[in-house]
Amino acid sequence: MKNIFVKKNQDENNPNDKRKINLKEVMNMDIKALKVKFSKNLRKMNKVSTPQKKRKVIAFDMGSSVIKIVEGMYYKDELTIDRYITLKTPKDAIVDGEIKKSEEVFLKLAQIMKESGIKAKYAICTNNSTLIINREILIPKVEEEEMDTVVRYEIQQYLPINLEDYILQVTILDEEETNLSKKINVRVIAYPEKIARGYYNLITKLNLKPYALDVNYNAINKFINCIDRNNEYEYNPKDSVAFIDMGASFIDVNIYKNGNLDFTRIIKAGGNDLDEMLVERNLVSSDEVENFKVRNIDLEEPFEPVNIYVRETIDDWIEKIEKIIQFYKNKNMGDEVSSIVIFGGSSKLKGIDEYMTTKLGIKTKRKNGISKIAFKSSDDGKSIDDFINVIGSVIRLS
């Protein structure tokens, strides 16, 4: 397997000296996670990073509009959050999951960490991007040491990409046996190396030790399995349930079944579209748009002019969500999505859960609380459900 990450302690006097860490040594995979070990003391890191070790971490959910941060610990199946923080992402600093303005992001994070008194030394980043590829493929059953070669060959038949630019993770889902041969169904996640390197450089510049790089749909999966066991939304885990993250730039549709990710798609739309529409129609100034949405939008009041305009945007989102759900149904031979849980910024629009229920014909509920977590910090007005992705990323499993 290709060597990807260059050690930071290479000889500075020799620019051609690019000592690298073998990817199989660097990538210590969590369940469906992209867990990256970046350390010159690899042996020491492996020792201290055994799952269920008592270690405090700082986790970052790197969004295009908002960066969400938590400091906490997952130990013996108990999750404790010391503090949770949001800060506005510098304009155009993170685009589609990639850090474009690293110095601006660094200065913002360094300042907030100092002001908040964060002490954790190990860091986790989670994000999502249309550039992250997630596919299920069927390959011949081979020995473990041959799997990487077979997967690379097969995925090149599906996708016209240069795999040298990606970090691959392969998870075996199930086996199939025919009269002629045995095959295995695997999930392949291809994470752009360029994006991963950007987060590595940021974390080390913050004097933190990079511990894991996660993807949001995996963080949500861990959240569901480890935190949401009380099942307050009365869905059957054996059914197909969609968790929809309604963010600023993207709407992430993630469908889970039997406690595992079954399907995921990203819609290039989100709260920014709604904000732009409101400003363009001269309904509100850009610096007041967030408060305006809370005070004035109510999807249960259809005849107010502002709600008519908002419904047009929401209807476009729902149409795209409906197409994804229908595609999932067709792909899985009629398997229906039984319920939907929405969270994220745009899920706070008044009446949106009832509106989506009516439009889609699928019971939709807003995730408006988190149980089974010990919070040491007081509630300062932040909506805790905004932190589902980053809280899920703190959970480390074997």
C-alpha positions as a Python dict, from the first residue, in 0.01 Angstrom:
ca = {
    (1, 'M'): (0, 0, 0),
    (2, 'K'): (120, 347, -88),
    (3, 'N'): (301, 563, 167),
    (4, 'I'): (113, 889, 207),
    (5, 'F'): (195, 1101, 511),
    (6, 'V'): (538, 1263, 534),
    (7, 'K'): (691, 1265, 880),
    (8, 'K'): (723, 1610, 1028),
    (9, 'N'): (1067, 1534, 1168),
    (10, 'Q'): (1232, 1488, 832),
    (11, 'D'): (1582, 1634, 794),
    (12, 'E'): (1527, 2007, 735),
    (13, 'N'): (1876, 2039, 589),
    (14, 'N'): (1790, 1793, 317),
    (15, 'P'): (1472, 1893, 130),
    (16, 'N'): (1484, 1570, -67),
    (17, 'D'): (1466, 1363, 249),
    (18, 'K'): (1097, 1264, 258),
    (19, 'R'): (1081, 987, 509),
    (20, 'K'): (729, 850, 515),
    (21, 'I'): (512, 636, 736),
    (22, 'N'): (364, 326, 577),
    (23, 'L'): (-12, 375, 552),
    (24, 'K'): (-88, 41, 717),
    (25, 'E'): (110, 158, 1021),
    (26, 'V'): (-41, 505, 1016),
    (27, 'M'): (-403, 408, 968),
    (28, 'N'): (-539, 229, 1276),
    (29, 'M'): (-901, 196, 1180),
    (30, 'D'): (-1187, 243, 1420),
    (31, 'I'): (-1522, 81, 1324),
    (32, 'K'): (-1583, 240, 984),
    (33, 'A'): (-1377, 538, 1093),
    (34, 'L'): (-1073, 688, 927),
    (35, 'K'): (-854, 689, 1235),
    (36, 'V'): (-514, 836, 1159),
    (37, 'K'): (-203, 799, 1373),
    (38, 'F'): (43, 1081, 1308),
    (39, 'S'): (332, 1046, 1550),
    (40, 'K'): (706, 1011, 1533),
    (41, 'N'): (673, 800, 1848),
    (42, 'L'): (442, 549, 1682),
    (43, 'R'): (512, 271, 1929),
    (44, 'K'): (431, 495, 2223),
    (45, 'M'): (116, 624, 2053),
    (46, 'N'): (-9, 272, 1988),
    (47, 'K'): (36, 190, 2354),
    (48, 'V'): (-155, 489, 2490),
    (49, 'S'): (-429, 487, 2229),
    (50, 'T'): (-579, 150, 2314),
    (51, 'P'): (-959, 186, 2322),
    (52, 'Q'): (-1110, 258, 2663),
    (53, 'K'): (-796, 426, 2792),
    (54, 'K'): (-883, 719, 3016),
    (55, 'R'): (-792, 1012, 2795),
    (56, 'K'): (-937, 1357, 2744),
    (57, 'V'): (-960, 1475, 2383),
    (58, 'I'): (-1057, 1786, 2195),
    (59, 'A'): (-1271, 1724, 1889),
    (60, 'F'): (-1344, 1961, 1600),
    (61, 'D'): (-1638, 1946, 1360),
    (62, 'M'): (-1501, 2153, 1073),
    (63, 'G'): (-1795, 2317, 894),
    (64, 'S'): (-1799, 2578, 620),
    (65, 'S'): (-2011, 2813, 832),
    (66, 'V'): (-1946, 2706, 1192),
    (67, 'I'): (-1673, 2511, 1369),
    (68, 'K'): (-1799, 2310, 1664),
    (69, 'I'): (-1564, 2202, 1940),
    (70, 'V'): (-1603, 1973, 2237),
    (71, 'E'): (-1356, 1869, 2503),
    (72, 'G'): (-1439, 1543, 2671),
    (73, 'M'): (-1369, 1180, 2740),
    (74, 'Y'): (-1513, 842, 2647),
    (75, 'Y'): (-1420, 582, 2908),
    (76, 'K'): (-1580, 250, 2998),
    (77, 'D'): (-1887, 323, 2784),
    (78, 'E'): (-1943, 655, 2959),
    (79, 'L'): (-1915, 986, 2777),
    (80, 'T'): (-1833, 1307, 2962),
    (81, 'I'): (-1825, 1647, 2796),
    (82, 'D'): (-1632, 1921, 2977),
    (83, 'R'): (-1716, 2203, 2740),
    (84, 'Y'): (-1875, 2266, 2404),
    (85, 'I'): (-1800, 2566, 2189),
    (86, 'T'): (-1903, 2713, 1856),
    (87, 'L'): (-1722, 2973, 1652),
    (88, 'K'): (-1791, 3120, 1313),
    (89, 'T'): (-1570, 2982, 1040),
    (90, 'P'): (-1369, 3256, 864),
    (91, 'K'): (-1528, 3337, 529),
    (92, 'D'): (-1434, 3083, 260),
    (93, 'A'): (-1176, 2927, 495),
    (94, 'I'): (-1327, 2576, 473),
    (95, 'V'): (-1486, 2479, 143),
    (96, 'D'): (-1640, 2134, 91),
    (97, 'G'): (-1444, 1996, 385),
    (98, 'E'): (-1105, 2129, 271),
    (99, 'I'): (-913, 2395, 462),
    (100, 'K'): (-846, 2679, 218),
    (101, 'K'): (-725, 2947, 461),
    (102, 'S'): (-521, 2756, 715),
    (103, 'E'): (-369, 3058, 889),
    (104, 'E'): (-708, 3219, 955),
    (105, 'V'): (-850, 2893, 1090),
    (106, 'F'): (-541, 2839, 1306),
    (107, 'L'): (-561, 3188, 1463),
    (108, 'K'): (-932, 3145, 1541),
    (109, 'L'): (-883, 2805, 1703),
    (110, 'A'): (-572, 2906, 1895),
    (111, 'Q'): (-757, 3205, 2040),
    (112, 'I'): (-1068, 3012, 2143),
    (113, 'M'): (-864, 2730, 2296),
    (114, 'K'): (-668, 2980, 2505),
    (115, 'E'): (-979, 3169, 2614),
    (116, 'S'): (-1164, 2848, 2703),
    (117, 'G'): (-880, 2695, 2902),
    (118, 'I'): (-878, 2372, 2701),
    (119, 'K'): (-622, 2128, 2842),
    (120, 'A'): (-666, 1821, 2621),
    (121, 'K'): (-361, 1731, 2412),
    (122, 'Y'): (-510, 1474, 2175),
    (123, 'A'): (-721, 1598, 1885),
    (124, 'I'): (-991, 1452, 1662),
    (125, 'C'): (-1130, 1611, 1346),
    (126, 'T'): (-1455, 1514, 1179),
    (127, 'N'): (-1607, 1651, 862),
    (128, 'N'): (-1782, 1557, 542),
    (129, 'S'): (-1716, 1640, 180),
    (130, 'T'): (-1850, 1558, -162),
    (131, 'L'): (-1490, 1455, -236),
    (132, 'I'): (-1506, 1165, 11),
    (133, 'I'): (-1610, 855, -179),
    (134, 'N'): (-1820, 585, -13),
    (135, 'R'): (-1906, 275, -216),
    (136, 'E'): (-2010, -84, -167),
    (137, 'I'): (-1848, -328, -406),
    (138, 'L'): (-1852, -705, -449),
    (139, 'I'): (-1511, -869, -480),
    (140, 'P'): (-1385, -1229, -496),
    (141, 'K'): (-1303, -1376, -158),
    (142, 'V'): (-928, -1352, -118),
    (143, 'E'): (-669, -1367, 157),
    (144, 'E'): (-639, -1056, 373),
    (145, 'E'): (-302, -958, 229),
    (146, 'E'): (-449, -964, -123),
    (147, 'M'): (-759, -761, -44),
    (148, 'D'): (-603, -419, -92),
    (149, 'T'): (-486, -505, -443),
    (150, 'V'): (-824, -653, -540),
    (151, 'V'): (-1020, -359, -398),
    (152, 'R'): (-801, -109, -580),
    (153, 'Y'): (-848, -293, -907),
    (154, 'E'): (-1225, -323, -865),
    (155, 'I'): (-1285, 34, -754),
    (156, 'Q'): (-1092, 165, -1053),
    (157, 'Q'): (-1353, -8, -1268),
    (158, 'Y'): (-1625, 198, -1095),
    (159, 'L'): (-1457, 535, -1052),
    (160, 'P'): (-1230, 733, -1287),
    (161, 'I'): (-1002, 861, -1010),
    (162, 'N'): (-635, 839, -925),
    (163, 'L'): (-631, 622, -615),
    (164, 'E'): (-280, 745, -536),
    (165, 'D'): (-449, 1066, -415),
    (166, 'Y'): (-674, 888, -163),
    (167, 'I'): (-653, 706, 167),
    (168, 'L'): (-858, 389, 145),
    (169, 'Q'): (-1045, 209, 420),
    (170, 'V'): (-1212, -123, 355),
    (171, 'T'): (-1478, -281, 578),
    (172, 'I'): (-1616, -630, 515),
    (173, 'L'): (-1997, -624, 527),
    (174, 'D'): (-2098, -981, 444),
    (175, 'E'): (-2018, -1285, 232),
    (176, 'E'): (-2202, -1439, -59),
    (177, 'E'): (-2160, -1793, -184),
    (178, 'T'): (-2266, -1927, -521),
    (179, 'N'): (-2214, -2263, -685),
    (180, 'L'): (-1909, -2127, -860),
    (181, 'S'): (-1734, -1902, -609),
    (182, 'K'): (-1734, -1715, -281),
    (183, 'K'): (-1751, -1335, -280),
    (184, 'I'): (-1747, -1067, -15),
    (185, 'N'): (-1936, -740, -5),
    (186, 'V'): (-1715, -457, 119),
    (187, 'R'): (-1761, -88, 192),
    (188, 'V'): (-1481, 127, 57),
    (189, 'I'): (-1421, 479, 185),
    (190, 'A'): (-1172, 685, -15),
    (191, 'Y'): (-1063, 997, 173),
    (192, 'P'): (-868, 1263, -20),
    (193, 'E'): (-511, 1272, 107),
    (194, 'K'): (-491, 1647, 43),
    (195, 'I'): (-777, 1716, 286),
    (196, 'A'): (-631, 1481, 548),
    (197, 'R'): (-293, 1652, 525),
    (198, 'G'): (-457, 1992, 580),
    (199, 'Y'): (-608, 1876, 909),
    (200, 'Y'): (-282, 1714, 1017),
    (201, 'N'): (-90, 2037, 958),
    (202, 'L'): (-353, 2241, 1147),
    (203, 'I'): (-360, 2010, 1449),
    (204, 'T'): (18, 1993, 1486),
    (205, 'K'): (45, 2371, 1450),
    (206, 'L'): (-196, 2398, 1745),
    (207, 'N'): (53, 2187, 1947),
    (208, 'L'): (-198, 1903, 1965),
    (209, 'K'): (-138, 1535, 1896),
    (210, 'P'): (-349, 1414, 1600),
    (211, 'Y'): (-546, 1115, 1725),
    (212, 'A'): (-822, 1043, 1474),
    (213, 'L'): (-977, 1167, 1152),
    (214, 'D'): (-1344, 1078, 1126),
    (215, 'V'): (-1628, 1128, 880),
    (216, 'N'): (-1961, 1265, 999),
    (217, 'Y'): (-2178, 971, 898),
    (218, 'N'): (-1954, 740, 1100),
    (219, 'A'): (-1963, 974, 1400),
    (220, 'I'): (-2344, 975, 1380),
    (221, 'N'): (-2340, 594, 1363),
    (222, 'K'): (-2143, 576, 1688),
    (223, 'F'): (-2370, 835, 1845),
    (224, 'I'): (-2679, 630, 1759),
    (225, 'N'): (-2534, 303, 1889),
    (226, 'C'): (-2369, 437, 2204),
    (227, 'I'): (-2572, 739, 2311),
    (228, 'D'): (-2921, 720, 2164),
    (229, 'R'): (-3004, 378, 2307),
    (230, 'N'): (-3306, 514, 2491),
    (231, 'N'): (-3467, 546, 2147),
    (232, 'E'): (-3674, 851, 2231),
    (233, 'Y'): (-3804, 867, 1874),
    (234, 'E'): (-3958, 520, 1889),
    (235, 'Y'): (-3792, 390, 1575),
    (236, 'N'): (-3701, 24, 1536),
    (237, 'P'): (-3322, -7, 1490),
    (238, 'K'): (-3387, -296, 1252),
    (239, 'D'): (-3576, -59, 1022),
    (240, 'S'): (-3415, 186, 785),
    (241, 'V'): (-3393, 523, 962),
    (242, 'A'): (-3264, 842, 798),
    (243, 'F'): (-3064, 1090, 1005),
    (244, 'I'): (-3047, 1416, 810),
    (245, 'D'): (-2794, 1682, 903),
    (246, 'M'): (-2928, 2013, 770),
    (247, 'G'): (-2613, 2224, 754),
    (248, 'A'): (-2519, 2556, 601),
    (249, 'S'): (-2371, 2437, 272),
    (250, 'F'): (-2483, 2075, 256),
    (251, 'I'): (-2764, 1848, 364),
    (252, 'D'): (-2626, 1506, 460),
    (253, 'V'): (-2872, 1219, 423),
    (254, 'N'): (-2749, 914, 614),
    (255, 'I'): (-2960, 598, 633),
    (256, 'Y'): (-2888, 341, 904),
    (257, 'K'): (-3019, -11, 946),
    (258, 'N'): (-2943, -269, 1215),
    (259, 'G'): (-2712, -17, 1380),
    (260, 'N'): (-2494, 27, 1071),
    (261, 'L'): (-2462, 282, 794),
    (262, 'D'): (-2656, 150, 496),
    (263, 'F'): (-2654, 445, 257),
    (264, 'T'): (-2528, 803, 244),
    (265, 'R'): (-2559, 1096, 6),
    (266, 'I'): (-2480, 1468, 18),
    (267, 'I'): (-2711, 1737, -122),
    (268, 'K'): (-2541, 2059, -231),
    (269, 'A'): (-2792, 2285, -60),
    (270, 'G'): (-2848, 2419, 288),
    (271, 'G'): (-2911, 2709, 519),
    (272, 'N'): (-2691, 2946, 317),
    (273, 'D'): (-2938, 2922, 27),
    (274, 'L'): (-3219, 3029, 256),
    (275, 'D'): (-3015, 3318, 397),
    (276, 'E'): (-2926, 3443, 49),
    (277, 'M'): (-3289, 3431, -60),
    (278, 'L'): (-3405, 3634, 241),
    (279, 'V'): (-3134, 3896, 188),
    (280, 'E'): (-3192, 3918, -190),
    (281, 'R'): (-3563, 3980, -132),
    (282, 'N'): (-3471, 4262, 107),
    (283, 'L'): (-3652, 4093, 392),
    (284, 'V'): (-3354, 4123, 627),
    (285, 'S'): (-2990, 4232, 633),
    (286, 'S'): (-2719, 3965, 627),
    (287, 'D'): (-2609, 4038, 986),
    (288, 'E'): (-2964, 3988, 1118),
    (289, 'V'): (-3068, 3685, 915),
    (290, 'E'): (-3019, 3424, 1189),
    (291, 'N'): (-3238, 3606, 1441),
    (292, 'F'): (-3492, 3681, 1168),
    (293, 'K'): (-3534, 3311, 1087),
    (294, 'V'): (-3601, 3229, 1451),
    (295, 'R'): (-3850, 3514, 1503),
    (296, 'N'): (-4039, 3525, 1174),
    (297, 'I'): (-4039, 3189, 997),
    (298, 'D'): (-4318, 2946, 1077),
    (299, 'L'): (-4391, 2679, 817),
    (300, 'E'): (-4724, 2611, 987),
    (301, 'E'): (-4841, 2958, 879),
    (302, 'P'): (-4855, 2912, 500),
    (303, 'F'): (-5011, 3245, 399),
    (304, 'E'): (-4750, 3480, 542),
    (305, 'P'): (-4538, 3610, 249),
    (306, 'V'): (-4206, 3523, 413),
    (307, 'N'): (-4321, 3166, 475),
    (308, 'I'): (-4429, 3131, 112),
    (309, 'Y'): (-4076, 3222, -1),
    (310, 'V'): (-3917, 2992, 256),
    (311, 'R'): (-4141, 2704, 153),
    (312, 'E'): (-4015, 2734, -204),
    (313, 'T'): (-3657, 2676, -82),
    (314, 'I'): (-3759, 2399, 159),
    (315, 'D'): (-3961, 2228, -115),
    (316, 'D'): (-3647, 2212, -329),
    (317, 'W'): (-3460, 2044, -42),
    (318, 'I'): (-3744, 1799, 17),
    (319, 'E'): (-3760, 1709, -351),
    (320, 'K'): (-3390, 1619, -346),
    (321, 'I'): (-3430, 1422, -21),
    (322, 'E'): (-3727, 1235, -169),
    (323, 'K'): (-3523, 1133, -474),
    (324, 'I'): (-3247, 996, -250),
    (325, 'I'): (-3495, 797, -42),
    (326, 'Q'): (-3658, 660, -357),
    (327, 'F'): (-3319, 562, -497),
    (328, 'Y'): (-3241, 383, -171),
    (329, 'K'): (-3575, 201, -191),
    (330, 'N'): (-3511, 89, -549),
    (331, 'K'): (-3155, -14, -468),
    (332, 'N'): (-3271, -224, -173),
    (333, 'M'): (-3564, -396, -344),
    (334, 'G'): (-3842, -193, -185),
    (335, 'D'): (-3682, -134, 155),
    (336, 'E'): (-3871, 167, 297),
    (337, 'V'): (-3729, 442, 517),
    (338, 'S'): (-3955, 414, 822),
    (339, 'S'): (-3869, 741, 994),
    (340, 'I'): (-3650, 1049, 970),
    (341, 'V'): (-3456, 1235, 1240),
    (342, 'I'): (-3339, 1585, 1148),
    (343, 'F'): (-3077, 1799, 1320),
    (344, 'G'): (-2845, 2087, 1238),
    (345, 'G'): (-2907, 2459, 1187),
    (346, 'S'): (-3198, 2449, 941),
    (347, 'S'): (-3381, 2183, 1143),
    (348, 'K'): (-3462, 2462, 1391),
    (349, 'L'): (-3703, 2632, 1151),
    (350, 'K'): (-4040, 2631, 1322),
    (351, 'G'): (-4270, 2363, 1188),
    (352, 'I'): (-4017, 2203, 954),
    (353, 'D'): (-4054, 1854, 1103),
    (354, 'E'): (-4431, 1854, 1055),
    (355, 'Y'): (-4391, 2007, 709),
    (356, 'M'): (-4146, 1733, 602),
    (357, 'T'): (-4375, 1465, 746),
    (358, 'T'): (-4661, 1591, 531),
    (359, 'K'): (-4453, 1631, 216),
    (360, 'L'): (-4260, 1303, 237),
    (361, 'G'): (-4524, 1087, 404),
    (362, 'I'): (-4256, 971, 651),
    (363, 'K'): (-4265, 1054, 1021),
    (364, 'T'): (-4002, 1323, 1078),
    (365, 'K'): (-3879, 1437, 1418),
    (366, 'R'): (-3623, 1695, 1518),
    (367, 'K'): (-3338, 1580, 1737),
    (368, 'N'): (-3364, 1833, 2017),
    (369, 'G'): (-3172, 1683, 2304),
    (370, 'I'): (-2899, 1441, 2401),
    (371, 'S'): (-2929, 1191, 2681),
    (372, 'K'): (-2683, 955, 2847),
    (373, 'I'): (-2407, 1217, 2852),
    (374, 'A'): (-2259, 1384, 3156),
    (375, 'F'): (-2214, 1756, 3085),
    (376, 'K'): (-1977, 1937, 3317),
    (377, 'S'): (-2033, 2273, 3149),
    (378, 'S'): (-2355, 2463, 3204),
    (379, 'D'): (-2607, 2525, 2928),
    (380, 'D'): (-2521, 2869, 2794),
    (381, 'G'): (-2792, 2879, 2531),
    (382, 'K'): (-2623, 2657, 2274),
    (383, 'S'): (-2836, 2388, 2116),
    (384, 'I'): (-2667, 2065, 2222),
    (385, 'D'): (-2807, 1871, 1928),
    (386, 'D'): (-2587, 2084, 1701),
    (387, 'F'): (-2294, 1886, 1841),
    (388, 'I'): (-2406, 1535, 1739),
    (389, 'N'): (-2128, 1492, 1483),
    (390, 'V'): (-1847, 1611, 1704),
    (391, 'I'): (-1974, 1429, 2016),
    (392, 'G'): (-1999, 1108, 1813),
    (393, 'S'): (-1640, 1151, 1698),
    (394, 'V'): (-1519, 1147, 2060),
    (395, 'I'): (-1645, 790, 2095),
    (396, 'R'): (-1359, 551, 2019),
    (397, 'L'): (-1442, 187, 1963),
    (398, 'S'): (-1227, -123, 1919),
}
